[in-house]
Protein backbone atom coordinates (compact mmCIF):
# COMPACT_ATOMS: atom_id res chain seq x y z
CA UNK A 1 0.00 0.00 0.00
CA UNK A 2 1.23 3.50 -0.77
CA UNK A 3 0.59 6.46 1.49
CA UNK A 4 -1.44 9.51 0.51
CA UNK A 5 1.56 11.72 -0.14
CA UNK A 6 3.11 9.18 -2.47
CA UNK A 7 -0.22 8.71 -4.20
CA UNK A 8 -0.43 12.41 -4.94
CA UNK A 9 3.15 12.44 -6.23
CA UNK A 10 2.51 9.47 -8.46
CA UNK A 11 -0.78 10.92 -9.62
CA UNK A 12 0.90 14.07 -10.89
CA UNK A 13 3.63 11.93 -12.43
CA UNK A 14 1.15 9.85 -14.40
CA UNK A 15 -0.99 12.79 -15.38
CA UNK A 16 2.09 14.55 -16.67
CA UNK A 17 2.63 11.76 -19.11
CA UNK A 18 -0.91 11.90 -20.41
CA UNK A 19 -1.16 15.62 -20.85
CA UNK A 20 2.38 16.80 -21.45
CA UNK A 21 3.94 14.16 -23.63
CA UNK A 22 1.24 13.73 -26.26
CA UNK A 23 2.41 14.81 -29.71
CA UNK A 24 0.15 15.48 -32.69
CA UNK A 25 -1.68 12.38 -33.82
CA UNK A 26 0.13 10.44 -36.51
CA UNK A 27 0.74 6.94 -37.77
CA UNK A 28 3.79 5.18 -39.14
CA UNK A 29 3.32 7.06 -42.38
CA UNK A 30 5.15 10.14 -41.15
CA UNK A 31 6.99 12.13 -43.77
CA UNK A 32 10.62 11.05 -44.02
CA UNK A 33 13.06 13.84 -44.68
CA UNK A 34 15.88 13.60 -47.19
CA UNK A 35 19.57 14.32 -46.81
CA UNK A 36 21.22 12.93 -43.66
CA UNK A 37 23.73 15.29 -42.12
CA UNK A 38 26.81 14.48 -40.07
CA UNK A 39 24.72 13.82 -36.94
CA UNK A 40 22.61 11.23 -38.76
CA UNK A 41 25.67 9.57 -40.23
CA UNK A 42 27.19 9.42 -36.75
CA UNK A 43 24.04 7.97 -35.21
CA UNK A 44 24.10 4.98 -37.57
CA UNK A 45 27.88 4.67 -37.87
CA UNK A 46 29.31 1.21 -37.21
CA UNK A 47 31.06 2.31 -34.01
CA UNK A 48 27.72 3.47 -32.56
CA UNK A 49 25.93 0.18 -33.30
CA UNK A 50 25.33 -2.53 -30.71
CA UNK A 51 25.03 -6.21 -31.67
CA UNK A 52 22.08 -7.68 -29.77
CA UNK A 53 20.52 -11.15 -29.41
CA UNK A 54 23.58 -12.86 -30.91
CA UNK A 55 24.29 -15.51 -28.25
CA UNK A 56 21.42 -18.02 -27.69
CA UNK A 57 19.84 -17.14 -31.06
CA UNK A 58 22.94 -17.91 -33.13
CA UNK A 59 22.24 -20.94 -35.33
CA UNK A 60 25.98 -21.68 -35.45
CA UNK A 61 26.25 -21.66 -31.64
CA UNK A 62 29.54 -19.78 -31.55
CA UNK A 63 31.67 -19.64 -28.44
CA UNK A 64 33.15 -16.44 -26.98
CA UNK A 65 36.23 -16.30 -29.24
CA UNK A 66 34.31 -16.97 -32.47
CA UNK A 67 31.61 -14.49 -31.49
CA UNK A 68 34.08 -11.72 -30.71
CA UNK A 69 35.87 -12.30 -34.02
CA UNK A 70 32.55 -12.19 -35.90
CA UNK A 71 31.57 -8.89 -34.29
CA UNK A 72 35.00 -7.42 -34.99
CA UNK A 73 34.96 -8.56 -38.63
CA UNK A 74 31.57 -6.91 -39.13
CA UNK A 75 33.07 -3.63 -37.97
CA UNK A 76 30.98 -3.43 -34.79
CA UNK A 77 32.40 -2.19 -31.51
CA UNK A 78 29.69 -2.97 -28.95
CA UNK A 79 27.77 -6.05 -27.82
CA UNK A 80 24.74 -6.33 -25.56
CA UNK A 81 25.14 -9.80 -24.08
CA UNK A 82 22.10 -12.05 -23.78
CA UNK A 83 22.54 -15.46 -22.25
CA UNK A 84 21.01 -18.67 -20.99
CA UNK A 85 22.06 -20.99 -18.15
CA UNK A 86 24.49 -22.82 -20.44
CA UNK A 87 26.49 -19.59 -20.94
CA UNK A 88 27.13 -18.78 -17.26
CA UNK A 89 30.37 -20.77 -17.18
CA UNK A 90 31.84 -18.67 -20.01
CA UNK A 91 30.90 -15.18 -18.79
CA UNK A 92 34.50 -14.32 -17.98
CA UNK A 93 35.87 -15.73 -21.23
CA UNK A 94 33.32 -13.60 -23.11
CA UNK A 95 34.61 -10.48 -21.37
CA UNK A 96 38.22 -11.41 -22.09
CA UNK A 97 37.56 -12.08 -25.77
CA UNK A 98 35.77 -8.76 -26.18
CA UNK A 99 38.71 -6.95 -24.63
CA UNK A 100 41.12 -8.82 -26.89
CA UNK A 101 39.15 -7.76 -29.98
CA UNK A 102 38.49 -4.16 -28.96
CA UNK A 103 34.77 -4.70 -28.29
CA UNK A 104 32.81 -2.95 -25.56
CA UNK A 105 30.89 -5.27 -23.24
CA UNK A 106 28.12 -2.72 -23.56
CA UNK A 107 25.12 -4.33 -21.85
CA UNK A 108 24.09 -7.47 -19.98
CA UNK A 109 20.67 -9.10 -20.02
CA UNK A 110 18.87 -9.15 -16.67
CA UNK A 111 21.23 -10.20 -13.87
CA UNK A 112 23.35 -13.04 -12.54
CA UNK A 113 25.09 -12.90 -9.19
CA UNK A 114 28.40 -14.04 -10.65
CA UNK A 115 28.55 -10.86 -12.73
CA UNK A 116 29.33 -8.54 -9.81
CA UNK A 117 32.79 -10.00 -9.14
CA UNK A 118 33.58 -9.93 -12.87
CA UNK A 119 32.57 -6.27 -13.08
CA UNK A 120 35.01 -5.45 -10.32
CA UNK A 121 37.78 -7.71 -11.59
CA UNK A 122 37.70 -6.52 -15.21
CA UNK A 123 36.60 -2.93 -14.61
CA UNK A 124 33.67 -3.08 -17.00
CA UNK A 125 30.50 -1.01 -16.82
CA UNK A 126 27.76 -2.78 -18.77
CA UNK A 127 24.26 -1.41 -18.83
CA UNK A 128 21.85 -3.84 -17.17
CA UNK A 129 18.68 -4.41 -19.20
CA UNK A 130 15.57 -5.79 -17.48
CA UNK A 131 11.99 -6.27 -18.66
CA UNK A 132 9.43 -3.89 -17.21
CA UNK A 133 6.69 -6.17 -15.97
CA UNK A 134 2.93 -5.75 -16.17
CA UNK A 135 1.54 -6.16 -12.64
CA UNK A 136 -2.21 -6.18 -12.15
CA UNK A 137 -3.87 -3.29 -10.34
CA UNK A 138 -7.13 -1.37 -10.56
CA UNK A 139 -5.53 2.07 -10.47
CA UNK A 140 -2.77 3.27 -12.83
CA UNK A 141 -0.89 4.87 -9.93
CA UNK A 142 -0.84 1.56 -8.04
CA UNK A 143 0.28 -0.36 -11.12
CA UNK A 144 3.20 2.02 -11.65
CA UNK A 145 4.21 1.66 -8.01
CA UNK A 146 4.02 -2.15 -8.10
CA UNK A 147 6.13 -2.29 -11.27
CA UNK A 148 8.73 -0.09 -9.62
CA UNK A 149 8.70 -2.27 -6.48
CA UNK A 150 9.63 -5.32 -8.56
CA UNK A 151 12.73 -3.62 -9.93
CA UNK A 152 14.01 -1.72 -6.88
CA UNK A 153 16.52 -4.41 -5.80
CA UNK A 154 18.26 -4.23 -9.19
CA UNK A 155 17.99 -0.46 -9.24
CA UNK A 156 19.78 -0.28 -5.90
CA UNK A 157 22.41 -2.84 -6.90
CA UNK A 158 23.22 -1.11 -10.20
CA UNK A 159 23.44 2.26 -8.47
CA UNK A 160 25.94 0.82 -5.98
CA UNK A 161 28.02 -0.62 -8.83
CA UNK A 162 27.89 2.55 -10.92
CA UNK A 163 25.96 0.90 -13.77
CA UNK A 164 23.13 2.18 -15.92
CA UNK A 165 19.86 0.28 -15.54
CA UNK A 166 17.59 0.11 -18.58
CA UNK A 167 13.87 -0.69 -18.54
CA UNK A 168 13.28 -3.00 -21.50
CA UNK A 169 9.96 -3.04 -23.39
CA UNK A 170 8.74 -6.58 -23.99
CA UNK A 171 5.04 -6.26 -24.74
CA UNK A 172 1.98 -5.80 -22.55
CA UNK A 173 1.37 -2.83 -20.27
CA UNK A 174 5.06 -2.74 -19.31
CA UNK A 175 6.07 -2.40 -22.95
CA UNK A 176 4.07 0.76 -23.61
CA UNK A 177 6.09 3.99 -23.78
CA UNK A 178 3.82 5.72 -21.26
CA UNK A 179 4.42 2.91 -18.74
CA UNK A 180 8.17 2.95 -19.33
CA UNK A 181 8.30 6.70 -18.79
CA UNK A 182 6.18 6.63 -15.63
CA UNK A 183 8.12 3.82 -13.97
CA UNK A 184 11.46 5.30 -15.04
CA UNK A 185 10.56 8.63 -13.45
CA UNK A 186 9.41 6.95 -10.26
CA UNK A 187 12.56 4.80 -10.00
CA UNK A 188 14.73 7.87 -10.50
CA UNK A 189 12.79 9.61 -7.74
CA UNK A 190 13.06 6.67 -5.36
CA UNK A 191 16.75 6.04 -6.02
CA UNK A 192 17.60 9.74 -6.22
CA UNK A 193 19.66 8.88 -9.27
CA UNK A 194 19.54 9.29 -13.03
CA UNK A 195 21.16 5.90 -13.70
CA UNK A 196 17.72 4.46 -14.60
CA UNK A 197 16.64 4.80 -18.22
CA UNK A 198 14.84 3.06 -21.08
CA UNK A 199 15.98 0.57 -23.72
CA UNK A 200 13.42 0.69 -26.51
CA UNK A 201 13.02 -2.22 -28.91
CA UNK A 202 11.30 -1.88 -32.26
CA UNK A 203 10.69 -5.64 -32.40
CA UNK A 204 8.49 -5.45 -29.29
CA UNK A 205 6.66 -2.33 -30.45
CA UNK A 206 4.46 -3.60 -33.28
CA UNK A 207 1.30 -2.95 -31.27
CA UNK A 208 2.48 0.43 -29.99
CA UNK A 209 3.33 2.37 -33.15
CA UNK A 210 0.84 5.16 -32.47
CA UNK A 211 1.99 5.57 -28.88
CA UNK A 212 5.64 5.48 -29.92
CA UNK A 213 5.18 8.62 -32.01
CA UNK A 214 3.05 10.31 -29.37
CA UNK A 215 5.33 9.58 -26.42
CA UNK A 216 8.76 9.82 -28.06
CA UNK A 217 9.30 13.49 -27.10
CA UNK A 218 8.81 12.53 -23.43
CA UNK A 219 10.67 9.21 -23.70
CA UNK A 220 13.69 10.64 -25.51
CA UNK A 221 15.49 12.08 -22.43
CA UNK A 222 15.48 8.65 -20.78
CA UNK A 223 16.64 6.54 -23.75
CA UNK A 224 19.85 4.56 -23.17
CA UNK A 225 19.64 2.52 -26.37
CA UNK A 226 17.22 1.90 -29.24
CA UNK A 227 17.22 -1.51 -30.96
CA UNK A 228 16.10 -1.47 -34.59
CA UNK A 229 14.04 -4.00 -36.54
CA UNK A 230 12.09 -4.15 -39.78
CA UNK A 231 8.52 -3.20 -38.89
CA UNK A 232 5.59 -4.83 -40.66
CA UNK A 233 1.96 -3.86 -40.18
CA UNK A 234 0.75 -5.17 -36.78
CA UNK A 235 -1.79 -7.54 -38.34
CA UNK A 236 0.97 -9.20 -40.37
CA UNK A 237 3.31 -9.89 -37.45
CA UNK A 238 1.70 -13.09 -36.16
CA UNK A 239 -0.27 -14.05 -39.25
CA UNK A 240 2.73 -13.93 -41.58
CA UNK A 241 5.55 -14.49 -39.05
CA UNK A 242 6.95 -10.99 -39.53
CA UNK A 243 7.96 -10.09 -35.99
CA UNK A 244 11.68 -10.12 -36.80
CA UNK A 245 12.65 -8.56 -40.12
CA UNK A 246 15.88 -7.01 -41.41
CA UNK A 247 16.02 -3.24 -41.19
CA UNK A 248 14.83 -1.72 -44.47
CA UNK A 249 12.49 -4.58 -45.38
CA UNK A 250 9.49 -3.41 -43.34
CA UNK A 251 6.95 -0.62 -43.77
CA UNK A 252 7.41 1.49 -40.66
CA UNK A 253 11.00 1.44 -39.38
CA UNK A 254 12.24 4.24 -41.63
CA UNK A 255 9.62 6.65 -40.29
CA UNK A 256 10.36 5.51 -36.73
CA UNK A 257 14.07 6.12 -37.30
CA UNK A 258 13.26 9.56 -38.72
CA UNK A 259 11.30 10.32 -35.56
CA UNK A 260 14.33 9.43 -33.46
CA UNK A 261 16.43 11.83 -35.52
CA UNK A 262 13.82 14.58 -35.23
CA UNK A 263 13.67 14.08 -31.46
CA UNK A 264 17.43 14.61 -31.26
CA UNK A 265 18.35 11.10 -30.15
CA UNK A 266 22.11 10.56 -30.39
CA UNK A 267 22.67 7.44 -28.27
CA UNK A 268 23.58 3.86 -29.20
CA UNK A 269 21.62 1.94 -31.83
CA UNK A 270 21.13 -1.82 -31.61
CA UNK A 271 21.02 -4.28 -34.52
CA UNK A 272 19.50 -7.73 -34.03
CA UNK A 273 20.13 -11.34 -34.76
CA UNK A 274 17.18 -12.90 -32.86
CA UNK A 275 16.71 -15.50 -35.60
CA UNK A 276 17.60 -18.96 -34.35
CA UNK A 277 17.21 -20.42 -37.85
CA UNK A 278 19.99 -18.22 -39.26
CA UNK A 279 23.71 -17.75 -38.68
CA UNK A 280 24.13 -14.65 -36.50
CA UNK A 281 26.68 -13.21 -38.91
CA UNK A 282 24.25 -13.44 -41.81
CA UNK A 283 21.41 -11.96 -39.78
CA UNK A 284 23.53 -9.03 -38.57
CA UNK A 285 24.85 -8.44 -42.09
CA UNK A 286 21.29 -8.27 -43.44
CA UNK A 287 20.51 -5.57 -40.89
CA UNK A 288 23.70 -3.65 -41.64
CA UNK A 289 22.99 -3.79 -45.38
CA UNK A 290 19.40 -2.69 -44.82
CA UNK A 291 20.52 0.16 -42.60
CA UNK A 292 22.98 1.31 -45.27
CA UNK A 293 20.16 1.22 -47.84
CA UNK A 294 17.92 3.37 -45.66
CA UNK A 295 20.72 5.90 -45.26
CA UNK A 296 21.31 5.96 -49.03
CA UNK A 297 17.61 6.63 -49.57
CA UNK A 298 17.92 9.64 -47.29
CA UNK A 299 20.64 11.17 -49.47
C-alpha positions as a Python dict, from the first residue, in 0.01 Angstrom:
ca = {
    (1, 'X'): (0, 0, 0),
    (2, 'X'): (123, 350, -77),
    (3, 'X'): (59, 646, 149),
    (4, 'X'): (-144, 951, 51),
    (5, 'X'): (156, 1172, -14),
    (6, 'X'): (311, 918, -247),
    (7, 'X'): (-22, 871, -420),
    (8, 'X'): (-43, 1241, -494),
    (9, 'X'): (315, 1244, -623),
    (10, 'X'): (251, 947, -846),
    (11, 'X'): (-78, 1092, -962),
    (12, 'X'): (90, 1407, -1089),
    (13, 'X'): (363, 1193, -1243),
    (14, 'X'): (115, 985, -1440),
    (15, 'X'): (-99, 1279, -1538),
    (16, 'X'): (209, 1455, -1667),
    (17, 'X'): (263, 1176, -1911),
    (18, 'X'): (-91, 1190, -2041),
    (19, 'X'): (-116, 1562, -2085),
    (20, 'X'): (238, 1680, -2145),
    (21, 'X'): (394, 1416, -2363),
    (22, 'X'): (124, 1373, -2626),
    (23, 'X'): (241, 1481, -2971),
    (24, 'X'): (15, 1548, -3269),
    (25, 'X'): (-168, 1238, -3382),
    (26, 'X'): (13, 1044, -3651),
    (27, 'X'): (74, 694, -3777),
    (28, 'X'): (379, 518, -3914),
    (29, 'X'): (332, 706, -4238),
    (30, 'X'): (515, 1014, -4115),
    (31, 'X'): (699, 1213, -4377),
    (32, 'X'): (1062, 1105, -4402),
    (33, 'X'): (1306, 1384, -4468),
    (34, 'X'): (1588, 1360, -4719),
    (35, 'X'): (1957, 1432, -4681),
    (36, 'X'): (2122, 1293, -4366),
    (37, 'X'): (2373, 1529, -4212),
    (38, 'X'): (2681, 1448, -4007),
    (39, 'X'): (2472, 1382, -3694),
    (40, 'X'): (2261, 1123, -3876),
    (41, 'X'): (2567, 957, -4023),
    (42, 'X'): (2719, 942, -3675),
    (43, 'X'): (2404, 797, -3521),
    (44, 'X'): (2410, 498, -3757),
    (45, 'X'): (2788, 467, -3787),
    (46, 'X'): (2931, 121, -3721),
    (47, 'X'): (3106, 231, -3401),
    (48, 'X'): (2772, 347, -3256),
    (49, 'X'): (2593, 18, -3330),
    (50, 'X'): (2533, -253, -3071),
    (51, 'X'): (2503, -621, -3167),
    (52, 'X'): (2208, -768, -2977),
    (53, 'X'): (2052, -1115, -2941),
    (54, 'X'): (2358, -1286, -3091),
    (55, 'X'): (2429, -1551, -2825),
    (56, 'X'): (2142, -1802, -2769),
    (57, 'X'): (1984, -1714, -3106),
    (58, 'X'): (2294, -1791, -3313),
    (59, 'X'): (2224, -2094, -3533),
    (60, 'X'): (2598, -2168, -3545),
    (61, 'X'): (2625, -2166, -3164),
    (62, 'X'): (2954, -1978, -3155),
    (63, 'X'): (3167, -1964, -2844),
    (64, 'X'): (3315, -1644, -2698),
    (65, 'X'): (3623, -1630, -2924),
    (66, 'X'): (3431, -1697, -3247),
    (67, 'X'): (3161, -1449, -3149),
    (68, 'X'): (3408, -1172, -3071),
    (69, 'X'): (3587, -1230, -3402),
    (70, 'X'): (3255, -1219, -3590),
    (71, 'X'): (3157, -889, -3429),
    (72, 'X'): (3500, -742, -3499),
    (73, 'X'): (3496, -856, -3863),
    (74, 'X'): (3157, -691, -3913),
    (75, 'X'): (3307, -363, -3797),
    (76, 'X'): (3098, -343, -3479),
    (77, 'X'): (3240, -219, -3151),
    (78, 'X'): (2969, -297, -2895),
    (79, 'X'): (2777, -605, -2782),
    (80, 'X'): (2474, -633, -2556),
    (81, 'X'): (2514, -980, -2408),
    (82, 'X'): (2210, -1205, -2378),
    (83, 'X'): (2254, -1546, -2225),
    (84, 'X'): (2101, -1867, -2099),
    (85, 'X'): (2206, -2099, -1815),
    (86, 'X'): (2449, -2282, -2044),
    (87, 'X'): (2649, -1959, -2094),
    (88, 'X'): (2713, -1878, -1726),
    (89, 'X'): (3037, -2077, -1718),
    (90, 'X'): (3184, -1867, -2001),
    (91, 'X'): (3090, -1518, -1879),
    (92, 'X'): (3450, -1432, -1798),
    (93, 'X'): (3587, -1573, -2123),
    (94, 'X'): (3332, -1360, -2311),
    (95, 'X'): (3461, -1048, -2137),
    (96, 'X'): (3822, -1141, -2209),
    (97, 'X'): (3756, -1208, -2577),
    (98, 'X'): (3577, -876, -2618),
    (99, 'X'): (3871, -695, -2463),
    (100, 'X'): (4112, -882, -2689),
    (101, 'X'): (3915, -776, -2998),
    (102, 'X'): (3849, -416, -2896),
    (103, 'X'): (3477, -470, -2829),
    (104, 'X'): (3281, -295, -2556),
    (105, 'X'): (3089, -527, -2324),
    (106, 'X'): (2812, -272, -2356),
    (107, 'X'): (2512, -433, -2185),
    (108, 'X'): (2409, -747, -1998),
    (109, 'X'): (2067, -910, -2002),
    (110, 'X'): (1887, -915, -1667),
    (111, 'X'): (2123, -1020, -1387),
    (112, 'X'): (2335, -1304, -1254),
    (113, 'X'): (2509, -1290, -919),
    (114, 'X'): (2840, -1404, -1065),
    (115, 'X'): (2855, -1086, -1273),
    (116, 'X'): (2933, -854, -981),
    (117, 'X'): (3279, -1000, -914),
    (118, 'X'): (3358, -993, -1287),
    (119, 'X'): (3257, -627, -1308),
    (120, 'X'): (3501, -545, -1032),
    (121, 'X'): (3778, -771, -1159),
    (122, 'X'): (3770, -652, -1521),
    (123, 'X'): (3660, -293, -1461),
    (124, 'X'): (3367, -308, -1700),
    (125, 'X'): (3050, -101, -1682),
    (126, 'X'): (2776, -278, -1877),
    (127, 'X'): (2426, -141, -1883),
    (128, 'X'): (2185, -384, -1717),
    (129, 'X'): (1868, -441, -1920),
    (130, 'X'): (1557, -579, -1748),
    (131, 'X'): (1199, -627, -1866),
    (132, 'X'): (943, -389, -1721),
    (133, 'X'): (669, -617, -1597),
    (134, 'X'): (293, -575, -1617),
    (135, 'X'): (154, -616, -1264),
    (136, 'X'): (-221, -618, -1215),
    (137, 'X'): (-387, -329, -1034),
    (138, 'X'): (-713, -137, -1056),
    (139, 'X'): (-553, 207, -1047),
    (140, 'X'): (-277, 327, -1283),
    (141, 'X'): (-89, 487, -993),
    (142, 'X'): (-84, 156, -804),
    (143, 'X'): (28, -36, -1112),
    (144, 'X'): (320, 202, -1165),
    (145, 'X'): (421, 166, -801),
    (146, 'X'): (402, -215, -810),
    (147, 'X'): (613, -229, -1127),
    (148, 'X'): (873, -9, -962),
    (149, 'X'): (870, -227, -648),
    (150, 'X'): (963, -532, -856),
    (151, 'X'): (1273, -362, -993),
    (152, 'X'): (1401, -172, -688),
    (153, 'X'): (1652, -441, -580),
    (154, 'X'): (1826, -423, -919),
    (155, 'X'): (1799, -46, -924),
    (156, 'X'): (1978, -28, -590),
    (157, 'X'): (2241, -284, -690),
    (158, 'X'): (2322, -111, -1020),
    (159, 'X'): (2344, 226, -847),
    (160, 'X'): (2594, 82, -598),
    (161, 'X'): (2802, -62, -883),
    (162, 'X'): (2789, 255, -1092),
    (163, 'X'): (2596, 90, -1377),
    (164, 'X'): (2313, 218, -1592),
    (165, 'X'): (1986, 28, -1554),
    (166, 'X'): (1759, 11, -1858),
    (167, 'X'): (1387, -69, -1854),
    (168, 'X'): (1328, -300, -2150),
    (169, 'X'): (996, -304, -2339),
    (170, 'X'): (874, -658, -2399),
    (171, 'X'): (504, -626, -2474),
    (172, 'X'): (198, -580, -2255),
    (173, 'X'): (137, -283, -2027),
    (174, 'X'): (506, -274, -1931),
    (175, 'X'): (607, -240, -2295),
    (176, 'X'): (407, 76, -2361),
    (177, 'X'): (609, 399, -2378),
    (178, 'X'): (382, 572, -2126),
    (179, 'X'): (442, 291, -1874),
    (180, 'X'): (817, 295, -1933),
    (181, 'X'): (830, 670, -1879),
    (182, 'X'): (618, 663, -1563),
    (183, 'X'): (812, 382, -1397),
    (184, 'X'): (1146, 530, -1504),
    (185, 'X'): (1056, 863, -1345),
    (186, 'X'): (941, 695, -1026),
    (187, 'X'): (1256, 480, -1000),
    (188, 'X'): (1473, 787, -1050),
    (189, 'X'): (1279, 961, -774),
    (190, 'X'): (1306, 667, -536),
    (191, 'X'): (1675, 604, -602),
    (192, 'X'): (1760, 974, -622),
    (193, 'X'): (1966, 888, -927),
    (194, 'X'): (1954, 929, -1303),
    (195, 'X'): (2116, 590, -1370),
    (196, 'X'): (1772, 446, -1460),
    (197, 'X'): (1664, 480, -1822),
    (198, 'X'): (1484, 306, -2108),
    (199, 'X'): (1598, 57, -2372),
    (200, 'X'): (1342, 69, -2651),
    (201, 'X'): (1302, -222, -2891),
    (202, 'X'): (1130, -188, -3226),
    (203, 'X'): (1069, -564, -3240),
    (204, 'X'): (849, -545, -2929),
    (205, 'X'): (666, -233, -3045),
    (206, 'X'): (446, -360, -3328),
    (207, 'X'): (130, -295, -3127),
    (208, 'X'): (248, 43, -2999),
    (209, 'X'): (333, 237, -3315),
    (210, 'X'): (84, 516, -3247),
    (211, 'X'): (199, 557, -2888),
    (212, 'X'): (564, 548, -2992),
    (213, 'X'): (518, 862, -3201),
    (214, 'X'): (305, 1031, -2937),
    (215, 'X'): (533, 958, -2642),
    (216, 'X'): (876, 982, -2806),
    (217, 'X'): (930, 1349, -2710),
    (218, 'X'): (881, 1253, -2343),
    (219, 'X'): (1067, 921, -2370),
    (220, 'X'): (1369, 1064, -2551),
    (221, 'X'): (1549, 1208, -2243),
    (222, 'X'): (1548, 865, -2078),
    (223, 'X'): (1664, 654, -2375),
    (224, 'X'): (1985, 456, -2317),
    (225, 'X'): (1964, 252, -2637),
    (226, 'X'): (1722, 190, -2924),
    (227, 'X'): (1722, -151, -3096),
    (228, 'X'): (1610, -147, -3459),
    (229, 'X'): (1404, -400, -3654),
    (230, 'X'): (1209, -415, -3978),
    (231, 'X'): (852, -320, -3889),
    (232, 'X'): (559, -483, -4066),
    (233, 'X'): (196, -386, -4018),
    (234, 'X'): (75, -517, -3678),
    (235, 'X'): (-179, -754, -3834),
    (236, 'X'): (97, -920, -4037),
    (237, 'X'): (331, -989, -3745),
    (238, 'X'): (170, -1309, -3616),
    (239, 'X'): (-27, -1405, -3925),
    (240, 'X'): (273, -1393, -4158),
    (241, 'X'): (555, -1449, -3905),
    (242, 'X'): (695, -1099, -3953),
    (243, 'X'): (796, -1009, -3599),
    (244, 'X'): (1168, -1012, -3680),
    (245, 'X'): (1265, -856, -4012),
    (246, 'X'): (1588, -701, -4141),
    (247, 'X'): (1602, -324, -4119),
    (248, 'X'): (1483, -172, -4447),
    (249, 'X'): (1249, -458, -4538),
    (250, 'X'): (949, -341, -4334),
    (251, 'X'): (695, -62, -4377),
    (252, 'X'): (741, 149, -4066),
    (253, 'X'): (1100, 144, -3938),
    (254, 'X'): (1224, 424, -4163),
    (255, 'X'): (962, 665, -4029),
    (256, 'X'): (1036, 551, -3673),
    (257, 'X'): (1407, 612, -3730),
    (258, 'X'): (1326, 956, -3872),
    (259, 'X'): (1130, 1032, -3556),
    (260, 'X'): (1433, 943, -3346),
    (261, 'X'): (1643, 1183, -3552),
    (262, 'X'): (1382, 1458, -3523),
    (263, 'X'): (1367, 1408, -3146),
    (264, 'X'): (1743, 1461, -3126),
    (265, 'X'): (1835, 1110, -3015),
    (266, 'X'): (2211, 1056, -3039),
    (267, 'X'): (2267, 744, -2827),
    (268, 'X'): (2358, 386, -2920),
    (269, 'X'): (2162, 194, -3183),
    (270, 'X'): (2113, -182, -3161),
    (271, 'X'): (2102, -428, -3452),
    (272, 'X'): (1950, -773, -3403),
    (273, 'X'): (2013, -1134, -3476),
    (274, 'X'): (1718, -1290, -3286),
    (275, 'X'): (1671, -1550, -3560),
    (276, 'X'): (1760, -1896, -3435),
    (277, 'X'): (1721, -2042, -3785),
    (278, 'X'): (1999, -1822, -3926),
    (279, 'X'): (2371, -1775, -3868),
    (280, 'X'): (2413, -1465, -3650),
    (281, 'X'): (2668, -1321, -3891),
    (282, 'X'): (2425, -1344, -4181),
    (283, 'X'): (2141, -1196, -3978),
    (284, 'X'): (2353, -903, -3857),
    (285, 'X'): (2485, -844, -4209),
    (286, 'X'): (2129, -827, -4344),
    (287, 'X'): (2051, -557, -4089),
    (288, 'X'): (2370, -365, -4164),
    (289, 'X'): (2299, -379, -4538),
    (290, 'X'): (1940, -269, -4482),
    (291, 'X'): (2052, 16, -4260),
    (292, 'X'): (2298, 131, -4527),
    (293, 'X'): (2016, 122, -4784),
    (294, 'X'): (1792, 337, -4566),
    (295, 'X'): (2072, 590, -4526),
    (296, 'X'): (2131, 596, -4903),
    (297, 'X'): (1761, 663, -4957),
    (298, 'X'): (1792, 964, -4729),
    (299, 'X'): (2064, 1117, -4947),
}
